Amino acid sequence: MLPVADVRYRCPCCGYKTLQAPGAFQLCPVCWWEDDGQDDGDALEVRLTVNGQLSLNQARANFTQFGAAHPRFLQYVRKPQAAEQ
């Protein structure tokens, strides 16, 4: 069993295990989505909060196309580590 500190949660945008807790407003270093608790149930909604005018669905599409939740975040993101797969 992993120590509690090593348990990671999947980012709702990129799907990599980069977050220490779900919905804790952490930035994912792989896609730069700030996890505000949005998930599949409201992925089309634009919340106008920490992620600005991005819906989770748009951020996912951007990640697939550009490698970041939004192209302006490309300078901040990194490749996922093996343990984050």
C-alpha positions in Angstrom: 0.0 0.0 0.0 1.2 3.5 -0.8 1.8 6.0 1.9 -1.0 8.6 2.0 1.4 11.3 0.8 2.0 9.3 -2.4 -1.6 8.8 -3.3 -2.5 10.9 -6.3 -5.8 11.7 -8.0 -6.4 12.0 -11.7 -6.6 15.5 -13.2 -10.1 15.9 -14.7 -8.6 17.5 -17.7 -5.6 15.4 -18.8 -6.3 12.3 -16.8 -2.8 12.0 -15.2 -2.4 11.3 -11.5 -1.0 14.7 -10.5 -3.3 16.0 -7.8 -3.0 15.4 -4.1 -6.8 15.8 -3.5 -9.8 16.2 -5.8 -11.4 19.6 -6.1 -8.6 21.3 -4.0 -7.8 24.1 -6.5 -4.4 22.6 -7.3 -2.8 23.3 -10.7 -2.0 20.2 -12.7 1.6 20.5 -13.9 0.9 18.4 -17.0 -2.0 20.5 -18.5 -2.2 23.5 -16.2 -5.9 23.0 -15.4 -6.8 24.2 -11.9 -9.0 21.5 -10.3 -12.1 23.4 -9.1 -14.2 20.3 -8.7 -15.7 20.3 -12.1 -16.1 16.8 -13.6 -18.0 14.9 -16.3 -21.4 15.9 -14.9 -20.9 19.6 -15.7 -18.0 19.4 -18.2 -19.8 21.6 -20.7 -20.3 24.4 -18.2 -18.1 27.5 -18.2 -17.9 28.4 -14.5 -16.0 31.7 -15.0 -13.9 30.9 -11.9 -10.2 30.0 -11.7 -10.2 28.5 -15.2 -11.6 31.7 -16.8 -13.8 31.1 -19.8 -12.8 27.4 -20.3 -15.2 24.6 -19.8 -13.7 21.3 -18.8 -14.6 19.9 -22.2 -12.8 22.7 -24.0 -9.8 22.3 -21.8 -9.7 18.6 -22.6 -9.9 19.3 -26.3 -7.1 21.9 -26.0 -5.0 19.4 -24.1 -5.5 16.8 -26.9 -4.7 19.4 -29.6 -2.0 21.5 -28.0 -0.7 19.7 -24.9 -2.2 22.2 -22.3 -5.6 23.2 -21.1 -5.1 26.4 -23.1 -2.4 27.2 -25.6 -1.3 30.2 -23.5 -0.2 27.7 -20.8 2.2 25.7 -22.9 5.2 27.5 -21.3 4.2 26.1 -17.9 3.4 22.5 -18.5 5.6 19.4 -18.4 5.5 15.9 -19.6 3.8 13.4 -17.3 6.1 11.2 -15.1 5.9 7.4 -15.2 4.2 7.3 -11.8 1.5 9.7 -13.0 0.3 7.4 -15.8 
